[in-house]
């Protein structure tokens, strides 16, 4: 679905009750918030009706319902009457109207559905288009099968952002090893593709006073390594780069909206990309590797690989001068048990940073729930090991907290970790979760103390 300023004709129009029109009671009786009701069909176009949204969430529900109705009616163009919550309605409709047709057979896909929403000014429309471009980029990356998207091809996809003014470089295996990133190299050792560290930069306007690092887990496929997953557990592991997809999608959106990034703010992205495979050179349980910050890690579970690649990327981002860091990762299954698929888990070392991320998530219509960094839980990662840390204590209880505490050992600046397991894809459809939160967080600027 594509947002446009004007339509030549309208296949489906949506009007709202309570906006001056006198709608017959038979059309409005029992109409619920967030519901879109088809009220007429004709050669001149179909008409639908809804209650005027009372909140941004009502508007998002309407946007999703409208996109569903438009698909059912095969509408090519959709027009929405003005409402005080036009932007969230449009954002939800644009997201719900997305479908990945790249791998379908048959005829070429039809042109995108067009959406016009009255009441949007030029700035709001530009912001929506930028955000939609980023969400779409993220969803296409996460949706791509692993035989089409590996660390090398992900780096090539990231390089396309240079056309939008993003500075992009990709480190290959030898460069990664030369930078001391032994954990990322170890995770990728079982794959013929090797690792990539994808580094992107949107330079600041004027003197740089703040450097935000967005760090994404980019495991393009996760077999579990020698700690092999079950068949059912392995299916869907093409989505284990959902954090990387969100970070790259955020950079795509921010490139469109760079005029709104606060002066002095440089935005960087670090994507640690690898395939976690089985092979003659793959890491084994009991192996010890050295991270970019010098800490050593004993691998007790090769299926706890995401925290390893993130650890190296976080350490490099700190070493290169990031003033605050946010990482995103489909990291732990127990996060899904705790919070389900709608909410992401937030862990944060800094109260102000946590508050700004929560505000960004609320503005984007994404849900966060903060969990504690309970330091005593890290003790089990330091017991009975010949290294500084183990990557797992093999105990599921508190696993999301312990994984976050592990990551904290590799940061020296204010830092937040978003565990988005279960959020990056729902019912096998990529969501682009996290793009909105990151973009809103960056654009909102820094709280003045």
Helices and strands as residue ranges (DSSP letters): E 2-3, E 12-17, H 25-28, E 37-40, E 46-51, H 56-73, E 77-80, H 86-96, E 114-117, H 122-143, H 151-159, G 160-164, E 167-171, H 173-178, H 182-188, E 196-202, E 210-222, H 231-234, G 237-241, H 242-256, G 258-260, E 265-276, E 288-290, E 296-298, H 306-319, E 324-329, H 333-339, E 343-348, H 351-364, E 367-370, G 375-381, E 389-390, H 399-408, E 414-419, E 425-426, E 429-430, H 435-444
